[in-house]
Amino acid sequence: MELSNGHLDIRTGGFSENGESAVGNENNINFLTEELQRKLLEAREICWSLLNTGVCSCCNSEDLLTSKLLTGGLSNILVKVKIEKDKFCDKMLKANENLYTHGHSGLKNKSKDNLGCPITNLRVRFYNQNRKLFINEKREIIIQNILSESGFLKPVIFSFNGGQVEEYVEGRTLEVEDVRTRKVYLSIAKKIAHLHSIKVPSELSYNVIEEYNQNIMNSSGNISILWPTLNDWLLRAEKIVNNRINFMKVDFVKLSALINKIRDYLHVNYDGGLLSPNSIVISHCDLLPGNIIETHDKDHVFIDYEFSGTAERAFDLGNHFCEWAGFSCEWRHLPNDNQLREFILEYIKNLTIIKDSNSGTICEIEPENIQFSNSLNNISTFINDNSSGGKYACNSDSKNQYELLIDNYIHSIKAFMIISNIYWGLWAICKSEVNISNTNNTCFDYKSYGYRKLSSVVNEPYFCSILNNICPLFDFNFF
């Protein structure tokens, strides 16, 4: 379902795009709701306040800034604001000639020997009040700051009460067909590897610990946001289902038992070491096509870190693979083992030892870092020597540790694909209960989406086969 060059994104609840067309702009504002009209004007004025103004009487925000609606959804309202610098008068141009993004405090005039990125277009994000039911906004800000300091993400330019201003990423939003093409998914594998190579700082660890487990504040290890979030959504979904007549039949006792079975399976078989599929890293946790921008030079940029946090490597990967089926859940498009292996090889090959974001040097000379670096060097050599055309032959009788690692990733990712479907199925049930305002331009059936996600676990042969390998004697028919 599309509008103009828009992309339907149910996680934000509206249409998103990264081309020149958009859902609505100031020239066709009349068909928008009153709230969306206000947001278009408010976004323009917020961005105007970030410029060096007051130097002339001829320039104003209405003439020099153009706003377009990108989404009008349940979690966010996103507005693109274009700065029409070619319309600036001489005084305004001079006052803003060295206008660049600078850190997290807004727009600054920078010296010529310390220039950042020139400002072209901005994206203003307005938060919906209901997003706090699902989003830890403090953690979102922490992760955005970490990633921008590491050069992985453009910095947040300005934060205000109820939203933020970001630099607009030029390019196009990927469609579901794109992520299934070899060239694109190998690029995505490389990009995820770079994300997972960024060190988890103590500030982020303590944020997660503070939210989910007050009793282990002194713990030095990272914890995954996946399992406590999953438990929270399960409890909320159970109340919704029990309180609504003929809504959906779910055996939550069996579902909870299944989640625990899979978690135990992953812990017993795939824990251990920084390179293991179960190691905890900074994860996006929502890598659907609509959150991936293909830039004009064919690079790929991840956006919208609302659901991000510390989680298992393989969950981020498995979650992305489930998105190959799209919102319509066409499971025949899920990756086969050859595609999984090819993706994993590219992913592991592009992991790097943890480095300082400023100097590019190793942050901590610790035994596990040295071991991690040596393992990466060895496996990269192994991959390059034994892969041909993206295909890798695995002899079960003569597996070495690297072959075993790749197989472990495949099995772990498949298990996490089931967890991903449960995760977003429960989220959809919870989301269906949220009071939908009149700001959204489309009505999405969250109940049906949740049904498709949850029912796939017990009805889709791809997932049933995975479950039979994990717990063959377990009665997992919770649906």
TIDOKOL-62940 format. One record per residue (C-alpha): residue in three letters; x, y, z. Coordinates in pm, 1 decimal. Each point is the difference from the previous one (the first is absolute). Example, Ala and Ser with C-alpha at 12.3 -4.5 7.8 and 13.67 -1.06 7.14 Angstrom:
% residues 2
{"Ala", {1230.0, -450.0, 780.0}}
{"Ser", {137.0, 344.0, -66.0}}
END
This chain:
% residues 479
{"Met", {0.0, 0.0, 0.0}}
{"Glu", {158.0, 325.5, -109.3}}
{"Leu", {-73.7, 366.6, -31.1}}
{"Ser", {211.3, 213.7, -230.6}}
{"Asn", {356.0, -122.4, 63.2}}
{"Gly", {-98.6, -96.7, 352.6}}
{"His", {69.8, -323.6, 185.4}}
{"Leu", {-249.8, -140.6, 246.6}}
{"Asp", {171.4, -45.7, 335.4}}
{"Ile", {-218.1, -145.1, 273.3}}
{"Arg", {266.2, 41.8, 269.7}}
{"Thr", {-45.6, 376.1, -42.4}}
{"Gly", {-353.1, -49.1, -122.2}}
{"Gly", {11.0, 205.7, -317.7}}
{"Phe", {174.0, 65.7, -328.1}}
{"Ser", {369.6, 73.7, -19.1}}
{"Glu", {211.2, 98.3, -296.4}}
{"Asn", {339.5, 136.1, -82.8}}
{"Gly", {-59.5, 141.1, -344.5}}
{"Glu", {-139.5, 337.4, -97.0}}
{"Ser", {-363.2, -111.1, 13.7}}
{"Ala", {-169.7, -25.3, 335.2}}
{"Val", {-335.7, -55.5, 163.9}}
{"Gly", {-77.6, 368.7, 25.6}}
{"Asn", {162.1, 340.9, -12.8}}
{"Glu", {-89.4, 362.2, 46.1}}
{"Asn", {-135.3, 19.6, -355.1}}
{"Asn", {-263.7, -269.7, 53.5}}
{"Ile", {-45.3, 44.7, 372.4}}
{"Asn", {-379.5, 14.2, -12.4}}
{"Phe", {-49.7, -375.5, -22.0}}
{"Leu", {197.5, -56.3, 321.7}}
{"Thr", {-150.4, -5.1, 348.0}}
{"Glu", {25.3, 313.6, 210.2}}
{"Glu", {267.6, -158.1, 219.2}}
{"Leu", {216.0, -95.0, -297.6}}
{"Gln", {-39.4, 348.3, -143.0}}
{"Arg", {122.3, 142.2, 331.0}}
{"Lys", {296.1, -238.4, 1.7}}
{"Leu", {107.9, 109.7, -348.4}}
{"Leu", {6.2, 361.4, 113.6}}
{"Glu", {156.7, -82.3, 336.7}}
{"Ala", {280.5, -198.1, -166.7}}
{"Arg", {77.5, 295.4, -222.1}}
{"Glu", {19.8, 240.2, 293.5}}
{"Ile", {217.3, -236.9, 205.7}}
{"Cys", {251.6, -23.4, -283.8}}
{"Trp", {-13.9, 376.0, -55.6}}
{"Ser", {98.9, 50.9, 363.8}}
{"Leu", {318.6, -200.9, -63.9}}
{"Leu", {121.7, 239.2, -269.8}}
{"Asn", {178.3, 329.8, 49.6}}
{"Thr", {-291.9, 235.0, -60.6}}
{"Gly", {-84.1, 362.0, 83.0}}
{"Val", {266.9, 140.6, -231.5}}
{"Cys", {-252.2, 135.3, -251.2}}
{"Ser", {-367.6, 85.9, -35.1}}
{"Cys", {-59.7, -168.5, -335.1}}
{"Cys", {58.6, -365.6, 93.8}}
{"Asn", {-256.5, -207.9, 187.0}}
{"Ser", {-72.1, -365.1, 66.2}}
{"Glu", {-300.4, -14.3, -231.5}}
{"Asp", {209.3, 97.6, -303.2}}
{"Leu", {324.9, -179.4, 81.7}}
{"Leu", {-111.5, -329.9, 152.7}}
{"Thr", {-228.7, -262.2, -155.1}}
{"Ser", {-150.7, -280.8, 205.8}}
{"Lys", {-135.4, -334.4, -121.2}}
{"Leu", {-168.6, -274.9, 198.5}}
{"Leu", {185.9, -332.0, -12.3}}
{"Thr", {-218.7, -193.4, 245.6}}
{"Gly", {-301.1, 73.4, 211.8}}
{"Gly", {-8.2, -307.9, 215.2}}
{"Leu", {-55.6, -157.8, 337.2}}
{"Ser", {354.0, 29.0, 135.5}}
{"Asn", {130.3, 305.2, -183.7}}
{"Ile", {-87.4, 281.9, -231.4}}
{"Leu", {296.9, 60.1, -230.3}}
{"Val", {43.4, 320.4, -198.1}}
{"Lys", {268.3, 83.7, -255.4}}
{"Val", {108.3, 364.7, 2.5}}
{"Lys", {195.0, 130.5, -298.8}}
{"Ile", {221.8, 305.7, 47.3}}
{"Glu", {-27.2, 209.0, -317.8}}
{"Lys", {344.4, 160.7, 23.1}}
{"Asp", {-19.4, 119.2, -359.7}}
{"Lys", {-275.3, 237.7, 115.2}}
{"Phe", {206.1, 151.7, 283.3}}
{"Cys", {85.6, 367.7, -35.9}}
{"Asp", {368.8, 99.3, 16.4}}
{"Lys", {-14.5, 81.6, 371.3}}
{"Met", {-172.3, -328.4, 81.5}}
{"Leu", {246.3, -194.6, -213.8}}
{"Lys", {295.3, 162.1, 172.2}}
{"Ala", {-144.5, -69.1, 344.7}}
{"Asn", {-49.6, -366.7, -89.7}}
{"Glu", {282.6, -60.6, -249.5}}
{"Asn", {179.5, -249.2, 223.6}}
{"Leu", {-308.1, -174.1, 134.7}}
{"Tyr", {78.6, -357.2, 93.2}}
{"Thr", {-124.5, -271.1, 229.1}}
{"His", {193.5, -0.3, 323.5}}
{"Gly", {-38.5, -257.6, 275.2}}
{"His", {-333.4, -22.8, 173.9}}
{"Ser", {-69.5, 360.9, 94.6}}
{"Gly", {-130.5, 143.1, -325.1}}
{"Leu", {140.4, 177.0, -302.4}}
{"Lys", {323.5, 192.3, 35.9}}
{"Asn", {220.0, 219.5, -216.2}}
{"Lys", {325.8, -190.6, -12.3}}
{"Ser", {346.1, 112.5, -97.5}}
{"Lys", {122.1, -96.5, -347.2}}
{"Asp", {261.9, -234.4, 141.2}}
{"Asn", {-258.2, -190.0, 206.4}}
{"Leu", {-299.7, -39.8, -226.5}}
{"Gly", {-266.4, -260.1, 57.5}}
{"Cys", {-273.1, -93.4, -246.9}}
{"Pro", {-171.1, 284.9, -190.3}}
{"Ile", {-368.6, 31.7, 77.7}}
{"Thr", {-240.2, -74.7, -283.4}}
{"Asn", {-317.0, -165.5, 127.0}}
{"Leu", {-118.6, -72.5, 352.3}}
{"Arg", {-240.5, -255.1, 142.4}}
{"Val", {-216.7, 97.2, 296.3}}
{"Arg", {-137.7, -284.1, 209.2}}
{"Phe", {-305.2, 63.9, 218.6}}
{"Tyr", {-66.1, -271.0, 257.0}}
{"Asn", {-346.6, -138.4, 62.5}}
{"Gln", {-89.4, -18.8, 367.8}}
{"Asn", {-79.6, -372.0, -36.1}}
{"Arg", {353.7, -87.3, -109.5}}
{"Lys", {115.6, -2.3, 363.6}}
{"Leu", {-203.1, -318.5, 45.7}}
{"Phe", {252.5, -175.4, -224.2}}
{"Ile", {309.9, 220.2, -18.6}}
{"Asn", {268.2, 82.5, 257.4}}
{"Glu", {72.5, 351.7, -121.9}}
{"Lys", {305.0, 45.6, 221.8}}
{"Arg", {160.1, -313.3, -145.8}}
{"Glu", {-84.9, 114.0, -352.5}}
{"Ile", {187.5, 326.9, 59.7}}
{"Ile", {298.3, -180.1, 155.2}}
{"Ile", {30.4, -234.0, -298.9}}
{"Gln", {-36.6, 281.0, -252.9}}
{"Asn", {281.7, 187.1, 174.5}}
{"Ile", {221.5, -310.4, 10.7}}
{"Leu", {-49.8, -73.4, -368.6}}
{"Ser", {52.8, 358.8, -111.8}}
{"Glu", {321.3, 24.8, 202.7}}
{"Ser", {115.1, -320.0, -169.8}}
{"Gly", {-73.3, 143.3, -344.4}}
{"Phe", {-269.8, -260.1, -65.6}}
{"Leu", {-291.8, 241.1, 18.7}}
{"Lys", {-54.1, 368.6, -68.5}}
{"Pro", {-38.8, 188.5, 329.5}}
{"Val", {-326.0, 125.8, 139.9}}
{"Ile", {20.5, 372.4, -68.1}}
{"Phe", {-250.8, 125.5, 252.6}}
{"Ser", {-230.5, -149.7, 261.7}}
{"Phe", {-316.1, 170.8, 115.9}}
{"Asn", {-287.7, -93.4, 226.4}}
{"Gly", {-189.3, -258.8, -200.9}}
{"Gly", {246.3, -65.1, -278.3}}
{"Gln", {333.4, 55.2, -169.9}}
{"Val", {162.4, 139.7, -314.4}}
{"Glu", {227.5, -223.1, -208.2}}
{"Glu", {189.6, 42.2, -323.0}}
{"Tyr", {-207.2, -143.7, -282.3}}
{"Val", {158.3, -304.5, -165.8}}
{"Glu", {-11.2, 44.0, -377.6}}
{"Gly", {-94.4, -311.2, -193.9}}
{"Arg", {-288.1, -242.2, -25.1}}
{"Thr", {-169.3, -229.2, 248.4}}
{"Leu", {50.8, -366.5, -86.1}}
{"Glu", {-293.9, -215.3, -103.2}}
{"Val", {-34.6, -357.8, 120.1}}
{"Glu", {108.5, -130.6, -342.5}}
{"Asp", {326.9, 192.3, 34.2}}
{"Val", {119.9, -170.5, 318.9}}
{"Arg", {-30.1, -340.0, -167.7}}
{"Thr", {241.5, 88.9, -281.5}}
{"Arg", {355.8, -128.0, 43.1}}
{"Lys", {183.7, 328.1, -46.4}}
{"Val", {-222.2, 178.9, 250.3}}
{"Tyr", {-6.9, -268.8, 269.8}}
{"Leu", {378.2, -33.3, -7.7}}
{"Ser", {26.3, 376.4, 49.4}}
{"Ile", {-246.7, -22.7, 289.7}}
{"Ala", {202.2, -284.9, 154.0}}
{"Lys", {309.5, 219.2, -8.4}}
{"Lys", {-186.9, 293.5, 153.5}}
{"Ile", {-143.5, -211.9, 282.7}}
{"Ala", {351.5, -129.2, 70.1}}
{"His", {123.8, 357.2, 37.7}}
{"Leu", {-287.5, 77.9, 237.9}}
{"His", {69.7, -309.0, 209.4}}
{"Ser", {369.7, 91.9, 21.1}}
{"Ile", {-70.5, 317.0, 199.5}}
{"Lys", {79.7, -36.7, 367.3}}
{"Val", {-284.6, -5.0, 251.8}}
{"Pro", {87.8, 287.7, 237.4}}
{"Ser", {-77.8, -10.1, 370.4}}
{"Glu", {-264.8, 271.9, -35.2}}
{"Leu", {-207.5, -224.5, -224.8}}
{"Ser", {55.5, -307.4, 216.3}}
{"Tyr", {-117.8, 179.8, 310.5}}
{"Asn", {-305.0, 135.6, -180.3}}
{"Val", {-104.5, -354.5, -89.6}}
{"Ile", {78.1, -137.2, 344.8}}
{"Glu", {-185.2, 284.8, 168.2}}
{"Glu", {-313.4, -64.5, -204.2}}
{"Tyr", {-12.3, -376.8, 19.7}}
{"Asn", {191.8, -118.1, 305.9}}
{"Gln", {72.0, 234.7, 287.6}}
{"Asn", {165.7, -280.9, 194.8}}
{"Ile", {302.9, -41.3, -227.6}}
{"Met", {110.8, 361.4, -28.6}}
{"Asn", {357.9, -106.2, 74.4}}
{"Ser", {5.0, -265.8, -269.5}}
{"Ser", {282.7, 46.4, -249.8}}
{"Gly", {-168.2, -201.5, -275.7}}
{"Asn", {-247.6, 128.1, -257.5}}
{"Ile", {-358.0, -119.1, 8.6}}
{"Ser", {-237.1, -37.0, -292.3}}
{"Ile", {-311.2, 217.5, -18.9}}
{"Leu", {-166.8, -272.9, -206.8}}
{"Trp", {-119.6, -235.9, 270.5}}
{"Pro", {-135.4, 249.9, 256.1}}
{"Thr", {-169.4, 195.0, -281.0}}
{"Leu", {-149.9, -322.0, -132.8}}
{"Asn", {-126.3, -88.4, 347.1}}
{"Asp", {-150.1, 346.0, 46.8}}
{"Trp", {-183.4, -13.5, -332.4}}
{"Leu", {-118.5, -355.4, 72.3}}
{"Leu", {-161.1, 106.8, 328.4}}
{"Arg", {-163.9, 302.1, -161.5}}
{"Ala", {-122.0, -203.1, -298.2}}
{"Glu", {-146.0, -264.6, 231.0}}
{"Lys", {-209.0, 262.2, 180.5}}
{"Ile", {-122.8, 141.6, -331.0}}
{"Val", {-98.2, -341.7, -137.9}}
{"Asn", {-172.3, -102.9, 323.7}}
{"Asn", {-195.7, 325.7, 22.6}}
{"Arg", {-125.7, 5.1, -359.1}}
{"Ile", {-269.3, -244.9, -105.8}}
{"Asn", {72.8, -198.4, -317.7}}
{"Phe", {324.1, 192.3, -54.3}}
{"Met", {252.6, -280.5, -42.1}}
{"Lys", {57.6, -336.9, 163.3}}
{"Val", {351.3, -35.1, 139.1}}
{"Asp", {120.5, -245.6, 264.7}}
{"Phe", {239.6, 234.5, 177.8}}
{"Val", {121.5, -271.8, 238.2}}
{"Lys", {121.3, -207.8, -293.7}}
{"Leu", {135.2, 306.9, -177.8}}
{"Ser", {201.1, 100.6, 307.1}}
{"Ala", {132.2, -355.1, 31.3}}
{"Leu", {103.4, 1.9, -366.1}}
{"Ile", {188.8, 327.4, 41.9}}
{"Asn", {185.9, -145.5, 298.4}}
{"Lys", {78.9, -319.4, -194.0}}
{"Ile", {153.1, 196.4, -285.6}}
{"Arg", {190.7, 228.0, 236.5}}
{"Asp", {146.1, -300.5, 185.3}}
{"Tyr", {90.0, -164.7, -331.6}}
{"Leu", {187.6, 310.9, -111.5}}
{"His", {174.5, 41.2, 334.5}}
{"Val", {116.1, -361.5, 22.2}}
{"Asn", {116.6, -34.9, -360.1}}
{"Tyr", {118.1, 340.4, -119.0}}
{"Asp", {132.8, 204.2, 292.0}}
{"Gly", {370.7, 68.1, 41.4}}
{"Gly", {248.4, 250.9, -135.7}}
{"Leu", {-28.0, 344.3, -155.5}}
{"Leu", {-43.3, -153.3, -345.6}}
{"Ser", {-282.5, -237.5, 93.1}}
{"Pro", {-346.3, 58.5, -149.5}}
{"Asn", {-137.4, 47.7, 350.8}}
{"Ser", {243.4, 274.8, 105.3}}
{"Ile", {-166.7, 328.4, 97.2}}
{"Val", {63.4, 298.5, -228.2}}
{"Ile", {-162.9, 330.8, -91.1}}
{"Ser", {-287.9, -111.1, -221.9}}
{"His", {-248.6, 187.6, -215.7}}
{"Cys", {-274.3, -258.7, 71.3}}
{"Asp", {-227.9, 128.5, -277.6}}
{"Leu", {182.6, -34.0, -332.3}}
{"Leu", {-300.5, -10.2, -228.1}}
{"Pro", {41.4, 141.2, -352.7}}
{"Gly", {-164.0, 329.2, 97.2}}
{"Asn", {279.4, 65.8, 248.5}}
{"Ile", {276.8, -40.8, -258.5}}
{"Ile", {87.8, 283.9, -238.2}}
{"Glu", {197.0, -59.9, -319.0}}
{"Thr", {203.0, 313.0, -64.2}}
{"His", {82.2, 135.2, -344.4}}
{"Asp", {340.3, -173.4, 9.6}}
{"Lys", {-169.1, -335.2, 82.4}}
{"Asp", {107.9, -3.5, 362.6}}
{"His", {-258.0, -107.1, 257.4}}
{"Val", {-91.0, 198.7, 309.5}}
{"Phe", {-209.7, -121.0, 292.5}}
{"Ile", {-251.5, 245.1, 145.7}}
{"Asp", {-255.3, 9.2, 284.8}}
{"Tyr", {158.4, -153.1, 310.5}}
{"Glu", {-313.7, 3.7, 215.8}}
{"Phe", {10.3, -372.0, 81.9}}
{"Ser", {379.8, -26.1, 17.1}}
{"Gly", {194.3, -121.3, 299.6}}
{"Thr", {240.8, -268.1, 112.4}}
{"Ala", {-98.5, -338.0, -140.0}}
{"Glu", {141.2, -320.9, -142.0}}
{"Arg", {175.8, 30.0, -336.0}}
{"Ala", {-209.6, -278.0, -146.8}}
{"Phe", {-326.6, 164.6, 104.5}}
{"Asp", {80.0, 311.4, -203.7}}
{"Leu", {85.6, -224.2, -296.2}}
{"Gly", {-297.3, -234.6, 38.1}}
{"Asn", {-236.3, 291.0, 48.1}}
{"His", {120.8, 152.0, -327.7}}
{"Phe", {-45.3, -329.2, -186.5}}
{"Cys", {-363.2, -20.6, 113.2}}
{"Glu", {-51.0, 335.8, -170.2}}
{"Trp", {81.6, -165.8, -333.3}}
{"Ala", {-362.0, -119.7, 15.1}}
{"Gly", {-133.2, 356.2, 24.0}}
{"Phe", {-302.7, 122.9, 193.8}}
{"Ser", {-219.4, -243.9, -192.2}}
{"Cys", {208.9, -284.7, 146.7}}
{"Glu", {72.3, -182.4, -325.8}}
{"Trp", {220.7, -263.7, 159.7}}
{"Arg", {104.7, -157.8, -330.4}}
{"His", {245.1, 289.4, -32.3}}
{"Leu", {197.9, -91.5, 312.8}}
{"Pro", {371.8, -64.9, -64.6}}
{"Asn", {120.3, -350.2, -73.2}}
{"Asp", {308.7, -146.9, 166.4}}
{"Asn", {231.4, 107.4, -282.4}}
{"Gln", {-115.6, 359.7, 33.3}}
{"Leu", {33.3, -15.2, 377.5}}
{"Arg", {352.5, -137.7, -27.9}}
{"Glu", {100.4, 262.7, -253.8}}
{"Phe", {-142.2, 277.8, 217.8}}
{"Ile", {173.2, -132.4, 313.0}}
{"Leu", {335.3, -30.4, -176.3}}
{"Glu", {-23.8, 362.7, -111.3}}
{"Tyr", {-111.4, 104.6, 348.4}}
{"Ile", {282.9, -174.7, 186.1}}
{"Lys", {258.5, 113.5, -254.1}}
{"Asn", {-92.8, 363.1, 69.0}}
{"Leu", {-2.2, -10.7, 378.1}}
{"Thr", {282.0, 206.8, 147.1}}
{"Ile", {174.9, 16.0, 331.4}}
{"Ile", {-152.3, 259.6, 229.5}}
{"Lys", {156.6, 338.9, -68.1}}
{"Asp", {-13.6, 345.6, 151.1}}
{"Ser", {-235.8, 219.8, -203.8}}
{"Asn", {236.0, 298.4, -0.1}}
{"Ser", {352.3, -137.7, -36.4}}
{"Gly", {-83.7, -323.5, -180.3}}
{"Thr", {225.0, -192.6, 238.1}}
{"Ile", {-85.3, -295.8, 218.5}}
{"Cys", {-190.5, 117.4, 305.8}}
{"Glu", {104.2, -267.5, 244.1}}
{"Ile", {293.9, -237.9, -30.3}}
{"Glu", {-172.1, -289.7, 172.5}}
{"Pro", {46.9, -374.4, -51.0}}
{"Glu", {-344.8, -42.1, -153.1}}
{"Asn", {65.1, 282.7, -246.8}}
{"Ile", {329.7, -154.5, -109.4}}
{"Gln", {-167.5, -339.1, -30.5}}
{"Phe", {-287.5, 156.7, -194.1}}
{"Ser", {241.7, 173.3, -238.1}}
{"Asn", {196.4, -319.4, -60.3}}
{"Ser", {-320.7, -195.8, -61.2}}
{"Leu", {-118.9, 255.9, -252.6}}
{"Asn", {332.6, -1.2, -182.7}}
{"Asn", {0.7, -378.6, -15.2}}
{"Ile", {-359.6, -34.9, -112.9}}
{"Ser", {39.2, 272.2, -264.6}}
{"Thr", {295.2, -191.8, -144.2}}
{"Phe", {-200.8, -320.7, 14.2}}
{"Ile", {-301.7, 156.9, -172.6}}
{"Asn", {208.0, 159.2, -275.0}}
{"Asp", {185.3, -326.6, -65.2}}
{"Asn", {-306.1, -224.0, -1.8}}
{"Ser", {-283.7, 201.8, -150.3}}
{"Ser", {-73.2, 28.4, -369.1}}
{"Gly", {-269.5, 213.8, -156.6}}
{"Gly", {-168.9, 44.1, 335.0}}
{"Lys", {-53.5, -377.9, 40.0}}
{"Tyr", {170.0, -199.3, 268.8}}
{"Ala", {16.9, -378.9, 11.1}}
{"Cys", {-27.5, -146.6, 348.2}}
{"Asn", {111.5, -359.2, 64.7}}
{"Ser", {-163.8, -120.6, 321.2}}
{"Asp", {272.2, -263.5, 46.0}}
{"Ser", {285.8, 248.6, 0.0}}
{"Lys", {-132.2, 314.1, 161.5}}
{"Asn", {248.9, 226.8, 168.7}}
{"Gln", {-83.9, 267.3, 252.8}}
{"Tyr", {-84.5, 256.5, -267.2}}
{"Glu", {-238.3, -227.7, -185.5}}
{"Leu", {-160.6, -81.2, 332.4}}
{"Leu", {-33.8, 370.7, 80.9}}
{"Ile", {-181.7, 65.4, -327.7}}
{"Asp", {-233.7, -293.7, 60.7}}
{"Asn", {-64.8, 129.3, 350.8}}
{"Tyr", {-99.4, 335.1, -145.1}}
{"Ile", {-245.4, -164.8, -239.4}}
{"His", {-168.0, -204.7, 274.4}}
{"Ser", {-5.9, 291.6, 241.4}}
{"Ile", {-140.7, 242.0, -259.4}}
{"Lys", {-278.3, -242.3, -88.2}}
{"Ala", {-99.0, -33.2, 365.4}}
{"Phe", {-1.6, 377.5, 35.3}}
{"Met", {-221.8, 28.4, -308.7}}
{"Ile", {-269.3, -180.3, 198.8}}
{"Ile", {60.4, 232.0, 293.9}}
{"Ser", {-25.6, 296.5, -237.2}}
{"Asn", {-342.7, -109.2, -122.7}}
{"Ile", {-120.2, -44.0, 357.4}}
{"Tyr", {153.4, 335.6, 95.8}}
{"Trp", {-174.4, 201.1, -271.8}}
{"Gly", {-317.7, -206.7, 25.4}}
{"Leu", {-34.5, 96.3, 366.7}}
{"Trp", {94.2, 359.3, -82.4}}
{"Ala", {-279.2, 13.3, -257.7}}
{"Ile", {-255.8, -124.3, 252.8}}
{"Cys", {114.6, 267.5, 245.2}}
{"Lys", {-3.1, 260.5, -276.9}}
{"Ser", {-356.0, -91.9, -98.3}}
{"Glu", {-113.0, 118.6, 341.1}}
{"Val", {158.8, 343.3, -33.0}}
{"Asn", {-249.2, 280.2, -56.5}}
{"Ile", {69.5, 105.5, -359.9}}
{"Ser", {-17.0, 373.7, -52.7}}
{"Asn", {-118.0, 169.3, -316.7}}
{"Thr", {355.0, 88.2, -103.9}}
{"Asn", {71.8, -311.8, -203.5}}
{"Asn", {-59.1, -10.7, -373.3}}
{"Thr", {-68.7, -370.9, -11.2}}
{"Cys", {-165.7, -257.0, 220.8}}
{"Phe", {204.3, -313.9, 55.6}}
{"Asp", {-157.1, -319.2, 134.1}}
{"Tyr", {237.1, -80.8, 285.9}}
{"Lys", {-213.9, -291.1, 116.5}}
{"Ser", {31.2, -176.9, -335.8}}
{"Tyr", {372.2, 71.3, -14.7}}
{"Gly", {46.0, -143.0, 350.0}}
{"Tyr", {-203.8, -303.7, -100.7}}
{"Arg", {217.9, -62.6, -306.5}}
{"Lys", {318.8, 30.8, 203.4}}
{"Leu", {-108.7, -229.6, 283.7}}
{"Ser", {-180.1, -258.3, -211.9}}
{"Ser", {307.8, -41.3, -220.6}}
{"Val", {189.2, -154.2, 290.1}}
{"Val", {-234.9, -299.7, 14.8}}
{"Asn", {-131.6, -11.0, -357.9}}
{"Glu", {285.6, 94.9, -232.9}}
{"Pro", {217.6, -302.4, -96.4}}
{"Tyr", {318.7, 212.7, 4.3}}
{"Phe", {-46.0, 80.3, 369.2}}
{"Cys", {-153.2, -334.7, 99.0}}
{"Ser", {314.1, -171.4, -127.7}}
{"Ile", {216.0, 227.8, 214.4}}
{"Leu", {-214.1, -67.7, 307.5}}
{"Asn", {14.5, -375.2, -54.9}}
{"Asn", {379.8, 19.4, 7.7}}
{"Ile", {0.1, 210.7, 316.8}}
{"Cys", {-258.8, -188.9, 206.4}}
{"Pro", {-144.3, -297.8, -192.4}}
{"Leu", {-207.8, -131.3, 291.4}}
{"Phe", {-147.0, 332.8, 105.9}}
{"Asp", {-366.9, 74.0, -71.1}}
{"Phe", {51.5, 349.6, -135.5}}
{"Asn", {-348.1, 51.6, -146.8}}
{"Phe", {-83.7, 312.5, 200.8}}
{"Phe", {-217.3, 150.2, -272.0}}
END
